[in-house]
Amino acid sequence: MRFLTTLLVASLATPAFAAAYQAAPVAKPDVKVVARDVFWRCDGSQCRAKDPDSRPATVCAQLVKKVGRLNSFTVSGTAFGAAALEKCNASAR
């Protein structure tokens, strides 16, 4: 599953939309959402945003409130560890 997510992220990242944030929701239809002033494009398996923020844990928590639990959350190429991701997912409704 992790390989598939990584492969999907690599295939979706384009120079026109070089994401600083990437997240993989557990299940969410195609949506565009704003969470903590960050514009996200979600395609059902990946959410991407290009506006970096100095508080990634807060950005993650705000996204979870909009799209539900995440399988992964990456900031500028560095993935959240299991504990940070679980803490983020605790913000889900």
PDB file of N, CA, C and O in Angstrom:
ATOM      1  N   MET A   1       0.828  -1.189   0.000  1.00  0.00           N
ATOM      2  CA  MET A   1       0.000   0.000   0.000  1.00  0.00           C
ATOM      3  C   MET A   1       0.872   1.251   0.000  1.00  0.00           C
ATOM      4  O   MET A   1       0.590   2.200  -0.732  1.00  0.00           O
ATOM      5  N   ARG A   2       1.922   1.263   0.810  1.00  0.00           N
ATOM      6  CA  ARG A   2       2.795   2.437   0.875  1.00  0.00           C
ATOM      7  C   ARG A   2       3.463   2.680  -0.479  1.00  0.00           C
ATOM      8  O   ARG A   2       3.592   3.825  -0.913  1.00  0.00           O
ATOM      9  N   PHE A   3       3.892   1.589  -1.153  1.00  0.00           N
ATOM     10  CA  PHE A   3       4.498   1.727  -2.473  1.00  0.00           C
ATOM     11  C   PHE A   3       3.514   2.323  -3.457  1.00  0.00           C
ATOM     12  O   PHE A   3       3.874   3.204  -4.238  1.00  0.00           O
ATOM     13  N   LEU A   4       2.270   1.853  -3.429  1.00  0.00           N
ATOM     14  CA  LEU A   4       1.244   2.372  -4.325  1.00  0.00           C
ATOM     15  C   LEU A   4       1.004   3.855  -4.066  1.00  0.00           C
ATOM     16  O   LEU A   4       0.879   4.633  -5.012  1.00  0.00           O
ATOM     17  N   THR A   5       0.939   4.252  -2.807  1.00  0.00           N
ATOM     18  CA  THR A   5       0.754   5.663  -2.467  1.00  0.00           C
ATOM     19  C   THR A   5       1.925   6.491  -2.980  1.00  0.00           C
ATOM     20  O   THR A   5       1.725   7.568  -3.542  1.00  0.00           O
ATOM     21  N   THR A   6       3.150   5.995  -2.791  1.00  0.00           N
ATOM     22  CA  THR A   6       4.330   6.709  -3.262  1.00  0.00           C
ATOM     23  C   THR A   6       4.319   6.820  -4.779  1.00  0.00           C
ATOM     24  O   THR A   6       4.622   7.877  -5.332  1.00  0.00           O
ATOM     25  N   LEU A   7       3.970   5.734  -5.447  1.00  0.00           N
ATOM     26  CA  LEU A   7       3.895   5.746  -6.896  1.00  0.00           C
ATOM     27  C   LEU A   7       2.838   6.723  -7.373  1.00  0.00           C
ATOM     28  O   LEU A   7       3.061   7.465  -8.330  1.00  0.00           O
ATOM     29  N   LEU A   8       1.698   6.729  -6.717  1.00  0.00           N
ATOM     30  CA  LEU A   8       0.623   7.646  -7.092  1.00  0.00           C
ATOM     31  C   LEU A   8       1.046   9.093  -6.878  1.00  0.00           C
ATOM     32  O   LEU A   8       0.788   9.945  -7.728  1.00  0.00           O
ATOM     33  N   VAL A   9       1.687   9.376  -5.763  1.00  0.00           N
ATOM     34  CA  VAL A   9       2.153  10.736  -5.487  1.00  0.00           C
ATOM     35  C   VAL A   9       3.140  11.165  -6.568  1.00  0.00           C
ATOM     36  O   VAL A   9       3.051  12.285  -7.071  1.00  0.00           O
ATOM     37  N   ALA A  10       4.065  10.307  -6.927  1.00  0.00           N
ATOM     38  CA  ALA A  10       5.056  10.648  -7.947  1.00  0.00           C
ATOM     39  C   ALA A  10       4.401  10.902  -9.295  1.00  0.00           C
ATOM     40  O   ALA A  10       4.827  11.792 -10.031  1.00  0.00           O
ATOM     41  N   SER A  11       3.374  10.135  -9.626  1.00  0.00           N
ATOM     42  CA  SER A  11       2.729  10.305 -10.920  1.00  0.00           C
ATOM     43  C   SER A  11       1.853  11.547 -10.968  1.00  0.00           C
ATOM     44  O   SER A  11       1.602  12.075 -12.052  1.00  0.00           O
ATOM     45  N   LEU A  12       1.383  12.025  -9.826  1.00  0.00           N
ATOM     46  CA  LEU A  12       0.504  13.180  -9.805  1.00  0.00           C
ATOM     47  C   LEU A  12       1.244  14.503  -9.657  1.00  0.00           C
ATOM     48  O   LEU A  12       0.699  15.551 -10.005  1.00  0.00           O
ATOM     49  N   ALA A  13       2.456  14.477  -9.155  1.00  0.00           N
ATOM     50  CA  ALA A  13       3.208  15.716  -8.956  1.00  0.00           C
ATOM     51  C   ALA A  13       3.731  16.201 -10.307  1.00  0.00           C
ATOM     52  O   ALA A  13       4.485  15.500 -10.981  1.00  0.00           O
ATOM     53  N   THR A  14       3.323  17.394 -10.685  1.00  0.00           N
ATOM     54  CA  THR A  14       3.771  17.968 -11.947  1.00  0.00           C
ATOM     55  C   THR A  14       4.455  19.289 -11.658  1.00  0.00           C
ATOM     56  O   THR A  14       4.219  19.882 -10.606  1.00  0.00           O
ATOM     57  N   PRO A  15       5.299  19.768 -12.566  1.00  0.00           N
ATOM     58  CA  PRO A  15       5.960  21.053 -12.335  1.00  0.00           C
ATOM     59  C   PRO A  15       4.970  22.196 -12.134  1.00  0.00           C
ATOM     60  O   PRO A  15       5.260  23.137 -11.394  1.00  0.00           O
ATOM     61  N   ALA A  16       3.806  22.130 -12.780  1.00  0.00           N
ATOM     62  CA  ALA A  16       2.816  23.197 -12.639  1.00  0.00           C
ATOM     63  C   ALA A  16       2.168  23.176 -11.265  1.00  0.00           C
ATOM     64  O   ALA A  16       1.619  24.190 -10.832  1.00  0.00           O
ATOM     65  N   PHE A  17       2.217  22.051 -10.572  1.00  0.00           N
ATOM     66  CA  PHE A  17       1.602  21.947  -9.255  1.00  0.00           C
ATOM     67  C   PHE A  17       2.548  21.177  -8.344  1.00  0.00           C
ATOM     68  O   PHE A  17       2.216  20.085  -7.882  1.00  0.00           O
ATOM     69  N   ALA A  18       3.711  21.734  -8.086  1.00  0.00           N
ATOM     70  CA  ALA A  18       4.697  21.090  -7.226  1.00  0.00           C
ATOM     71  C   ALA A  18       4.245  21.258  -5.783  1.00  0.00           C
ATOM     72  O   ALA A  18       4.353  22.346  -5.218  1.00  0.00           O
ATOM     73  N   ALA A  19       3.746  20.194  -5.193  1.00  0.00           N
ATOM     74  CA  ALA A  19       3.122  20.262  -3.879  1.00  0.00           C
ATOM     75  C   ALA A  19       4.149  20.353  -2.762  1.00  0.00           C
ATOM     76  O   ALA A  19       5.192  19.700  -2.795  1.00  0.00           O
ATOM     77  N   ALA A  20       3.832  21.170  -1.785  1.00  0.00           N
ATOM     78  CA  ALA A  20       4.593  21.193  -0.555  1.00  0.00           C
ATOM     79  C   ALA A  20       3.935  20.242   0.436  1.00  0.00           C
ATOM     80  O   ALA A  20       4.613  19.636   1.266  1.00  0.00           O
ATOM     81  N   TYR A  21       2.607  20.113   0.348  1.00  0.00           N
ATOM     82  CA  TYR A  21       1.847  19.206   1.205  1.00  0.00           C
ATOM     83  C   TYR A  21       1.214  18.132   0.342  1.00  0.00           C
ATOM     84  O   TYR A  21       0.711  18.412  -0.746  1.00  0.00           O
ATOM     85  N   GLN A  22       1.242  16.904   0.830  1.00  0.00           N
ATOM     86  CA  GLN A  22       0.543  15.812   0.174  1.00  0.00           C
ATOM     87  C   GLN A  22      -0.082  14.962   1.253  1.00  0.00           C
ATOM     88  O   GLN A  22       0.517  14.726   2.302  1.00  0.00           O
ATOM     89  N   ALA A  23      -1.300  14.500   0.988  1.00  0.00           N
ATOM     90  CA  ALA A  23      -1.995  13.658   1.953  1.00  0.00           C
ATOM     91  C   ALA A  23      -2.791  12.606   1.208  1.00  0.00           C
ATOM     92  O   ALA A  23      -3.232  12.839   0.082  1.00  0.00           O
ATOM     93  N   ALA A  24      -2.975  11.462   1.821  1.00  0.00           N
ATOM     94  CA  ALA A  24      -3.761  10.384   1.247  1.00  0.00           C
ATOM     95  C   ALA A  24      -4.942  10.089   2.170  1.00  0.00           C
ATOM     96  O   ALA A  24      -4.778   9.408   3.182  1.00  0.00           O
ATOM     97  N   PRO A  25      -6.133  10.595   1.830  1.00  0.00           N
ATOM     98  CA  PRO A  25      -7.304  10.323   2.664  1.00  0.00           C
ATOM     99  C   PRO A  25      -7.700   8.850   2.590  1.00  0.00           C
ATOM    100  O   PRO A  25      -7.443   8.182   1.589  1.00  0.00           O
ATOM    101  N   VAL A  26      -8.319   8.353   3.642  1.00  0.00           N
ATOM    102  CA  VAL A  26      -8.781   6.974   3.666  1.00  0.00           C
ATOM    103  C   VAL A  26      -9.819   6.769   2.564  1.00  0.00           C
ATOM    104  O   VAL A  26      -9.713   5.815   1.794  1.00  0.00           O
ATOM    105  N   ALA A  27     -10.804   7.633   2.476  1.00  0.00           N
ATOM    106  CA  ALA A  27     -11.823   7.550   1.427  1.00  0.00           C
ATOM    107  C   ALA A  27     -12.502   8.901   1.306  1.00  0.00           C
ATOM    108  O   ALA A  27     -13.113   9.373   2.264  1.00  0.00           O
ATOM    109  N   LYS A  28     -12.406   9.521   0.159  1.00  0.00           N
ATOM    110  CA  LYS A  28     -13.040  10.819  -0.057  1.00  0.00           C
ATOM    111  C   LYS A  28     -13.191  11.031  -1.553  1.00  0.00           C
ATOM    112  O   LYS A  28     -12.250  10.781  -2.306  1.00  0.00           O
ATOM    113  N   PRO A  29     -14.352  11.485  -1.998  1.00  0.00           N
ATOM    114  CA  PRO A  29     -14.525  11.756  -3.422  1.00  0.00           C
ATOM    115  C   PRO A  29     -13.715  12.979  -3.851  1.00  0.00           C
ATOM    116  O   PRO A  29     -13.120  13.668  -3.023  1.00  0.00           O
ATOM    117  N   ASP A  30     -13.704  13.230  -5.136  1.00  0.00           N
ATOM    118  CA  ASP A  30     -12.988  14.398  -5.658  1.00  0.00           C
ATOM    119  C   ASP A  30     -13.562  15.667  -5.050  1.00  0.00           C
ATOM    120  O   ASP A  30     -14.761  15.929  -5.154  1.00  0.00           O
ATOM    121  N   VAL A  31     -12.703  16.450  -4.415  1.00  0.00           N
ATOM    122  CA  VAL A  31     -13.140  17.695  -3.792  1.00  0.00           C
ATOM    123  C   VAL A  31     -12.033  18.726  -3.865  1.00  0.00           C
ATOM    124  O   VAL A  31     -10.861  18.397  -4.052  1.00  0.00           O
ATOM    125  N   LYS A  32     -12.420  19.962  -3.714  1.00  0.00           N
ATOM    126  CA  LYS A  32     -11.486  21.068  -3.507  1.00  0.00           C
ATOM    127  C   LYS A  32     -11.903  21.702  -2.193  1.00  0.00           C
ATOM    128  O   LYS A  32     -13.060  22.088  -2.029  1.00  0.00           O
ATOM    129  N   VAL A  33     -10.972  21.812  -1.257  1.00  0.00           N
ATOM    130  CA  VAL A  33     -11.294  22.358   0.059  1.00  0.00           C
ATOM    131  C   VAL A  33     -10.243  23.373   0.476  1.00  0.00           C
ATOM    132  O   VAL A  33      -9.107  23.347   0.001  1.00  0.00           O
ATOM    133  N   VAL A  34     -10.638  24.260   1.364  1.00  0.00           N
ATOM    134  CA  VAL A  34      -9.713  25.197   1.986  1.00  0.00           C
ATOM    135  C   VAL A  34      -9.668  24.841   3.461  1.00  0.00           C
ATOM    136  O   VAL A  34     -10.702  24.803   4.128  1.00  0.00           O
ATOM    137  N   ALA A  35      -8.479  24.583   3.966  1.00  0.00           N
ATOM    138  CA  ALA A  35      -8.280  24.262   5.379  1.00  0.00           C
ATOM    139  C   ALA A  35      -7.104  25.090   5.873  1.00  0.00           C
ATOM    140  O   ALA A  35      -5.985  24.950   5.380  1.00  0.00           O
ATOM    141  N   ARG A  36      -7.364  25.950   6.847  1.00  0.00           N
ATOM    142  CA  ARG A  36      -6.337  26.855   7.399  1.00  0.00           C
ATOM    143  C   ARG A  36      -5.686  27.685   6.289  1.00  0.00           C
ATOM    144  O   ARG A  36      -4.461  27.785   6.213  1.00  0.00           O
ATOM    145  N   ASP A  37      -6.500  28.263   5.451  1.00  0.00           N
ATOM    146  CA  ASP A  37      -6.056  29.119   4.355  1.00  0.00           C
ATOM    147  C   ASP A  37      -5.169  28.409   3.336  1.00  0.00           C
ATOM    148  O   ASP A  37      -4.458  29.066   2.576  1.00  0.00           O
ATOM    149  N   VAL A  38      -5.202  27.097   3.312  1.00  0.00           N
ATOM    150  CA  VAL A  38      -4.459  26.313   2.328  1.00  0.00           C
ATOM    151  C   VAL A  38      -5.476  25.675   1.394  1.00  0.00           C
ATOM    152  O   VAL A  38      -6.397  24.998   1.852  1.00  0.00           O
ATOM    153  N   PHE A  39      -5.322  25.882   0.084  1.00  0.00           N
ATOM    154  CA  PHE A  39      -6.225  25.329  -0.913  1.00  0.00           C
ATOM    155  C   PHE A  39      -5.763  23.925  -1.294  1.00  0.00           C
ATOM    156  O   PHE A  39      -4.636  23.741  -1.752  1.00  0.00           O
ATOM    157  N   TRP A  40      -6.638  22.935  -1.105  1.00  0.00           N
ATOM    158  CA  TRP A  40      -6.340  21.533  -1.375  1.00  0.00           C
ATOM    159  C   TRP A  40      -7.153  21.048  -2.566  1.00  0.00           C
ATOM    160  O   TRP A  40      -8.321  21.404  -2.718  1.00  0.00           O
ATOM    161  N   ARG A  41      -6.531  20.238  -3.405  1.00  0.00           N
ATOM    162  CA  ARG A  41      -7.220  19.515  -4.471  1.00  0.00           C
ATOM    163  C   ARG A  41      -7.118  18.040  -4.122  1.00  0.00           C
ATOM    164  O   ARG A  41      -6.021  17.493  -4.006  1.00  0.00           O
ATOM    165  N   CYS A  42      -8.271  17.401  -3.957  1.00  0.00           N
ATOM    166  CA  CYS A  42      -8.300  15.974  -3.614  1.00  0.00           C
ATOM    167  C   CYS A  42      -8.944  15.214  -4.762  1.00  0.00           C
ATOM    168  O   CYS A  42      -9.998  15.608  -5.261  1.00  0.00           O
ATOM    169  N   ASP A  43      -8.311  14.126  -5.178  1.00  0.00           N
ATOM    170  CA  ASP A  43      -8.832  13.352  -6.291  1.00  0.00           C
ATOM    171  C   ASP A  43      -9.366  11.988  -5.862  1.00  0.00           C
ATOM    172  O   ASP A  43      -9.503  11.093  -6.696  1.00  0.00           O
ATOM    173  N   GLY A  44      -9.662  11.819  -4.607  1.00  0.00           N
ATOM    174  CA  GLY A  44     -10.190  10.551  -4.108  1.00  0.00           C
ATOM    175  C   GLY A  44      -9.135   9.712  -3.426  1.00  0.00           C
ATOM    176  O   GLY A  44      -9.440   8.996  -2.472  1.00  0.00           O
ATOM    177  N   SER A  45      -7.885   9.784  -3.896  1.00  0.00           N
ATOM    178  CA  SER A  45      -6.828   9.012  -3.261  1.00  0.00           C
ATOM    179  C   SER A  45      -5.670   9.889  -2.805  1.00  0.00           C
ATOM    180  O   SER A  45      -4.843   9.445  -2.008  1.00  0.00           O
ATOM    181  N   GLN A  46      -5.592  11.116  -3.289  1.00  0.00           N
ATOM    182  CA  GLN A  46      -4.530  12.031  -2.901  1.00  0.00           C
ATOM    183  C   GLN A  46      -5.079  13.446  -2.779  1.00  0.00           C
ATOM    184  O   GLN A  46      -5.954  13.850  -3.544  1.00  0.00           O
ATOM    185  N   CYS A  47      -4.566  14.183  -1.828  1.00  0.00           N
ATOM    186  CA  CYS A  47      -4.839  15.615  -1.716  1.00  0.00           C
ATOM    187  C   CYS A  47      -3.492  16.316  -1.841  1.00  0.00           C
ATOM    188  O   CYS A  47      -2.494  15.848  -1.294  1.00  0.00           O
ATOM    189  N   ARG A  48      -3.462  17.432  -2.556  1.00  0.00           N
ATOM    190  CA  ARG A  48      -2.223  18.166  -2.754  1.00  0.00           C
ATOM    191  C   ARG A  48      -2.467  19.654  -2.523  1.00  0.00           C
ATOM    192  O   ARG A  48      -3.533  20.181  -2.844  1.00  0.00           O
ATOM    193  N   ALA A  49      -1.467  20.317  -1.963  1.00  0.00           N
ATOM    194  CA  ALA A  49      -1.513  21.764  -1.756  1.00  0.00           C
ATOM    195  C   ALA A  49      -0.106  22.294  -1.906  1.00  0.00           C
ATOM    196  O   ALA A  49       0.855  21.598  -1.578  1.00  0.00           O
ATOM    197  N   LYS A  50       0.032  23.515  -2.396  1.00  0.00           N
ATOM    198  CA  LYS A  50       1.378  24.026  -2.609  1.00  0.00           C
ATOM    199  C   LYS A  50       1.757  25.194  -1.720  1.00  0.00           C
ATOM    200  O   LYS A  50       2.845  25.748  -1.878  1.00  0.00           O
ATOM    201  N   ASP A  51       0.907  25.584  -0.802  1.00  0.00           N
ATOM    202  CA  ASP A  51       1.224  26.694   0.085  1.00  0.00           C
ATOM    203  C   ASP A  51       1.808  26.172   1.390  1.00  0.00           C
ATOM    204  O   ASP A  51       1.061  25.684   2.238  1.00  0.00           O
ATOM    205  N   PRO A  52       3.123  26.261   1.574  1.00  0.00           N
ATOM    206  CA  PRO A  52       3.711  25.769   2.819  1.00  0.00           C
ATOM    207  C   PRO A  52       3.315  26.632   4.015  1.00  0.00           C
ATOM    208  O   PRO A  52       3.002  27.813   3.866  1.00  0.00           O
ATOM    209  N   ASP A  53       3.333  26.041   5.171  1.00  0.00           N
ATOM    210  CA  ASP A  53       2.947  26.709   6.408  1.00  0.00           C
ATOM    211  C   ASP A  53       3.968  26.337   7.466  1.00  0.00           C
ATOM    212  O   ASP A  53       4.593  25.280   7.378  1.00  0.00           O
ATOM    213  N   SER A  54       4.142  27.169   8.440  1.00  0.00           N
ATOM    214  CA  SER A  54       5.125  26.883   9.475  1.00  0.00           C
ATOM    215  C   SER A  54       4.615  25.904  10.524  1.00  0.00           C
ATOM    216  O   SER A  54       5.375  25.490  11.400  1.00  0.00           O
ATOM    217  N   ARG A  55       3.340  25.527  10.448  1.00  0.00           N
ATOM    218  CA  ARG A  55       2.764  24.620  11.441  1.00  0.00           C
ATOM    219  C   ARG A  55       2.081  23.448  10.746  1.00  0.00           C
ATOM    220  O   ARG A  55       0.852  23.408  10.687  1.00  0.00           O
ATOM    221  N   PRO A  56       2.847  22.489  10.218  1.00  0.00           N
ATOM    222  CA  PRO A  56       2.254  21.385   9.471  1.00  0.00           C
ATOM    223  C   PRO A  56       1.281  20.530  10.284  1.00  0.00           C
ATOM    224  O   PRO A  56       0.321  20.005   9.719  1.00  0.00           O
ATOM    225  N   ALA A  57       1.500  20.376  11.588  1.00  0.00           N
ATOM    226  CA  ALA A  57       0.568  19.585  12.396  1.00  0.00           C
ATOM    227  C   ALA A  57      -0.812  20.237  12.415  1.00  0.00           C
ATOM    228  O   ALA A  57      -1.828  19.543  12.381  1.00  0.00           O
ATOM    229  N   THR A  58      -0.850  21.556  12.470  1.00  0.00           N
ATOM    230  CA  THR A  58      -2.125  22.284  12.453  1.00  0.00           C
ATOM    231  C   THR A  58      -2.786  22.154  11.094  1.00  0.00           C
ATOM    232  O   THR A  58      -3.998  21.955  11.012  1.00  0.00           O
ATOM    233  N   VAL A  59      -1.996  22.265  10.013  1.00  0.00           N
ATOM    234  CA  VAL A  59      -2.541  22.121   8.668  1.00  0.00           C
ATOM    235  C   VAL A  59      -3.110  20.716   8.487  1.00  0.00           C
ATOM    236  O   VAL A  59      -4.188  20.553   7.915  1.00  0.00           O
ATOM    237  N   CYS A  60      -2.402  19.717   8.966  1.00  0.00           N
ATOM    238  CA  CYS A  60      -2.880  18.335   8.883  1.00  0.00           C
ATOM    239  C   CYS A  60      -4.208  18.178   9.616  1.00  0.00           C
ATOM    240  O   CYS A  60      -5.151  17.601   9.077  1.00  0.00           O
ATOM    241  N   ALA A  61      -4.283  18.683  10.824  1.00  0.00           N
ATOM    242  CA  ALA A  61      -5.514  18.576  11.624  1.00  0.00           C
ATOM    243  C   ALA A  61      -6.687  19.267  10.938  1.00  0.00           C
ATOM    244  O   ALA A  61      -7.808  18.761  10.975  1.00  0.00           O
ATOM    245  N   GLN A  62      -6.443  20.410  10.318  1.00  0.00           N
ATOM    246  CA  GLN A  62      -7.515  21.119   9.622  1.00  0.00           C
ATOM    247  C   GLN A  62      -7.978  20.343   8.393  1.00  0.00           C
ATOM    248  O   GLN A  62      -9.174  20.310   8.101  1.00  0.00           O
ATOM    249  N   LEU A  63      -7.051  19.717   7.671  1.00  0.00           N
ATOM    250  CA  LEU A  63      -7.435  18.913   6.507  1.00  0.00           C
ATOM    251  C   LEU A  63      -8.261  17.708   6.934  1.00  0.00           C
ATOM    252  O   LEU A  63      -9.255  17.377   6.288  1.00  0.00           O
ATOM    253  N   VAL A  64      -7.861  17.051   8.014  1.00  0.00           N
ATOM    254  CA  VAL A  64      -8.597  15.885   8.517  1.00  0.00           C
ATOM    255  C   VAL A  64     -10.042  16.253   8.850  1.00  0.00           C
ATOM    256  O   VAL A  64     -10.956  15.460   8.625  1.00  0.00           O
ATOM    257  N   LYS A  65     -10.243  17.442   9.379  1.00  0.00           N
ATOM    258  CA  LYS A  65     -11.604  17.888   9.692  1.00  0.00           C
ATOM    259  C   LYS A  65     -12.452  18.029   8.432  1.00  0.00           C
ATOM    260  O   LYS A  65     -13.674  17.893   8.491  1.00  0.00           O
ATOM    261  N   LYS A  66     -11.813  18.300   7.291  1.00  0.00           N
ATOM    262  CA  LYS A  66     -12.541  18.482   6.031  1.00  0.00           C
ATOM    263  C   LYS A  66     -12.729  17.180   5.249  1.00  0.00           C
ATOM    264  O   LYS A  66     -13.793  16.950   4.675  1.00  0.00           O
ATOM    265  N   VAL A  67     -11.692  16.323   5.226  1.00  0.00           N
ATOM    266  CA  VAL A  67     -11.755  15.133   4.366  1.00  0.00           C
ATOM    267  C   VAL A  67     -11.762  13.807   5.130  1.00  0.00           C
ATOM    268  O   VAL A  67     -11.924  12.752   4.516  1.00  0.00           O
ATOM    269  N   GLY A  68     -11.593  13.836   6.432  1.00  0.00           N
ATOM    270  CA  GLY A  68     -11.583  12.593   7.204  1.00  0.00           C
ATOM    271  C   GLY A  68     -10.168  12.061   7.400  1.00  0.00           C
ATOM    272  O   GLY A  68      -9.190  12.713   7.034  1.00  0.00           O
ATOM    273  N   ARG A  69     -10.076  10.870   7.981  1.00  0.00           N
ATOM    274  CA  ARG A  69      -8.785  10.262   8.336  1.00  0.00           C
ATOM    275  C   ARG A  69      -7.860  10.146   7.131  1.00  0.00           C
ATOM    276  O   ARG A  69      -8.306   9.962   5.999  1.00  0.00           O
ATOM    277  N   LEU A  70      -6.551  10.258   7.403  1.00  0.00           N
ATOM    278  CA  LEU A  70      -5.531  10.174   6.368  1.00  0.00           C
ATOM    279  C   LEU A  70      -4.703   8.909   6.522  1.00  0.00           C
ATOM    280  O   LEU A  70      -4.444   8.452   7.636  1.00  0.00           O
ATOM    281  N   ASN A  71      -4.291   8.347   5.388  1.00  0.00           N
ATOM    282  CA  ASN A  71      -3.346   7.224   5.382  1.00  0.00           C
ATOM    283  C   ASN A  71      -1.915   7.735   5.487  1.00  0.00           C
ATOM    284  O   ASN A  71      -1.039   7.045   6.006  1.00  0.00           O
ATOM    285  N   SER A  72      -1.682   8.952   4.989  1.00  0.00           N
ATOM    286  CA  SER A  72      -0.344   9.545   5.042  1.00  0.00           C
ATOM    287  C   SER A  72      -0.460  11.055   4.944  1.00  0.00           C
ATOM    288  O   SER A  72      -1.462  11.588   4.467  1.00  0.00           O
ATOM    289  N   PHE A  73       0.592  11.741   5.406  1.00  0.00           N
ATOM    290  CA  PHE A  73       0.673  13.197   5.307  1.00  0.00           C
ATOM    291  C   PHE A  73       2.142  13.533   5.149  1.00  0.00           C
ATOM    292  O   PHE A  73       2.968  13.139   5.972  1.00  0.00           O
ATOM    293  N   THR A  74       2.470  14.261   4.089  1.00  0.00           N
ATOM    294  CA  THR A  74       3.858  14.578   3.757  1.00  0.00           C
ATOM    295  C   THR A  74       4.021  16.082   3.609  1.00  0.00           C
ATOM    296  O   THR A  74       3.194  16.747   2.984  1.00  0.00           O
ATOM    297  N   VAL A  75       5.080  16.609   4.181  1.00  0.00           N
ATOM    298  CA  VAL A  75       5.390  18.036   4.085  1.00  0.00           C
ATOM    299  C   VAL A  75       6.746  18.168   3.405  1.00  0.00           C
ATOM    300  O   VAL A  75       7.763  17.712   3.927  1.00  0.00           O
ATOM    301  N   SER A  76       6.747  18.793   2.243  1.00  0.00           N
ATOM    302  CA  SER A  76       7.981  19.014   1.474  1.00  0.00           C
ATOM    303  C   SER A  76       8.827  17.749   1.369  1.00  0.00           C
ATOM    304  O   SER A  76      10.044  17.795   1.548  1.00  0.00           O
ATOM    305  N   GLY A  77       8.189  16.631   1.080  1.00  0.00           N
ATOM    306  CA  GLY A  77       8.891  15.371   0.866  1.00  0.00           C
ATOM    307  C   GLY A  77       9.157  14.540   2.105  1.00  0.00           C
ATOM    308  O   GLY A  77       9.670  13.427   1.988  1.00  0.00           O
ATOM    309  N   THR A  78       8.826  15.040   3.292  1.00  0.00           N
ATOM    310  CA  THR A  78       9.048  14.294   4.531  1.00  0.00           C
ATOM    311  C   THR A  78       7.702  13.853   5.110  1.00  0.00           C
ATOM    312  O   THR A  78       6.855  14.681   5.446  1.00  0.00           O
ATOM    313  N   ALA A  79       7.524  12.548   5.219  1.00  0.00           N
ATOM    314  CA  ALA A  79       6.260  11.995   5.710  1.00  0.00           C
ATOM    315  C   ALA A  79       6.164  12.093   7.228  1.00  0.00           C
ATOM    316  O   ALA A  79       7.163  11.960   7.934  1.00  0.00           O
ATOM    317  N   PHE A  80       4.957  12.326   7.718  1.00  0.00           N
ATOM    318  CA  PHE A  80       4.696  12.248   9.159  1.00  0.00           C
ATOM    319  C   PHE A  80       4.956  10.820   9.617  1.00  0.00           C
ATOM    320  O   PHE A  80       4.657   9.872   8.891  1.00  0.00           O
ATOM    321  N   GLY A  81       5.508  10.659  10.809  1.00  0.00           N
ATOM    322  CA  GLY A  81       5.666   9.344  11.406  1.00  0.00           C
ATOM    323  C   GLY A  81       4.319   8.839  11.908  1.00  0.00           C
ATOM    324  O   GLY A  81       3.331   9.574  11.890  1.00  0.00           O
ATOM    325  N   ALA A  82       4.279   7.601  12.350  1.00  0.00           N
ATOM    326  CA  ALA A  82       3.031   6.980  12.790  1.00  0.00           C
ATOM    327  C   ALA A  82       2.382   7.751  13.938  1.00  0.00           C
ATOM    328  O   ALA A  82       1.166   7.942  13.932  1.00  0.00           O
ATOM    329  N   ALA A  83       3.155   8.194  14.910  1.00  0.00           N
ATOM    330  CA  ALA A  83       2.596   8.906  16.063  1.00  0.00           C
ATOM    331  C   ALA A  83       2.025  10.261  15.650  1.00  0.00           C
ATOM    332  O   ALA A  83       0.940  10.637  16.092  1.00  0.00           O
ATOM    333  N   ALA A  84       2.742  10.989  14.813  1.00  0.00           N
ATOM    334  CA  ALA A  84       2.254  12.304  14.355  1.00  0.00           C
ATOM    335  C   ALA A  84       1.006  12.144  13.503  1.00  0.00           C
ATOM    336  O   ALA A  84       0.077  12.945  13.612  1.00  0.00           O
ATOM    337  N   LEU A  85       0.969  11.111  12.648  1.00  0.00           N
ATOM    338  CA  LEU A  85      -0.203  10.878  11.812  1.00  0.00           C
ATOM    339  C   LEU A  85      -1.404  10.494  12.670  1.00  0.00           C
ATOM    340  O   LEU A  85      -2.518  10.949  12.411  1.00  0.00           O
ATOM    341  N   GLU A  86      -1.194   9.664  13.683  1.00  0.00           N
ATOM    342  CA  GLU A  86      -2.308   9.292  14.565  1.00  0.00           C
ATOM    343  C   GLU A  86      -2.828  10.493  15.328  1.00  0.00           C
ATOM    344  O   GLU A  86      -4.038  10.642  15.492  1.00  0.00           O
ATOM    345  N   LYS A  87      -1.943  11.346  15.793  1.00  0.00           N
ATOM    346  CA  LYS A  87      -2.351  12.567  16.490  1.00  0.00           C
ATOM    347  C   LYS A  87      -3.162  13.449  15.551  1.00  0.00           C
ATOM    348  O   LYS A  87      -4.178  14.018  15.951  1.00  0.00           O
ATOM    349  N   CYS A  88      -2.722  13.563  14.316  1.00  0.00           N
ATOM    350  CA  CYS A  88      -3.461  14.337  13.310  1.00  0.00           C
ATOM    351  C   CYS A  88      -4.850  13.736  13.089  1.00  0.00           C
ATOM    352  O   CYS A  88      -5.847  14.457  13.091  1.00  0.00           O
ATOM    353  N   ASN A  89      -4.913  12.425  12.900  1.00  0.00           N
ATOM    354  CA  ASN A  89      -6.183  11.750  12.638  1.00  0.00           C
ATOM    355  C   ASN A  89      -7.153  11.847  13.814  1.00  0.00           C
ATOM    356  O   ASN A  89      -8.361  11.695  13.629  1.00  0.00           O
ATOM    357  N   ALA A  90      -6.645  12.095  15.011  1.00  0.00           N
ATOM    358  CA  ALA A  90      -7.526  12.247  16.170  1.00  0.00           C
ATOM    359  C   ALA A  90      -8.420  13.474  16.018  1.00  0.00           C
ATOM    360  O   ALA A  90      -9.417  13.603  16.729  1.00  0.00           O
ATOM    361  N   SER A  91      -8.075  14.373  15.102  1.00  0.00           N
ATOM    362  CA  SER A  91      -8.870  15.578  14.855  1.00  0.00           C
ATOM    363  C   SER A  91     -10.087  15.313  13.983  1.00  0.00           C
ATOM    364  O   SER A  91     -10.951  16.179  13.843  1.00  0.00           O
ATOM    365  N   ALA A  92     -10.163  14.117  13.392  1.00  0.00           N
ATOM    366  CA  ALA A  92     -11.288  13.794  12.497  1.00  0.00           C
ATOM    367  C   ALA A  92     -12.602  13.845  13.265  1.00  0.00           C
ATOM    368  O   ALA A  92     -12.660  13.554  14.460  1.00  0.00           O
ATOM    369  N   ARG A  93     -13.646  14.219  12.552  1.00  0.00           N
ATOM    370  CA  ARG A  93     -14.968  14.315  13.176  1.00  0.00           C
ATOM    371  C   ARG A  93     -15.502  12.965  13.570  1.00  0.00           C
ATOM    372  O   ARG A  93     -16.605  12.870  14.108  1.00  0.00           O
TER     373      ARG A  93
END
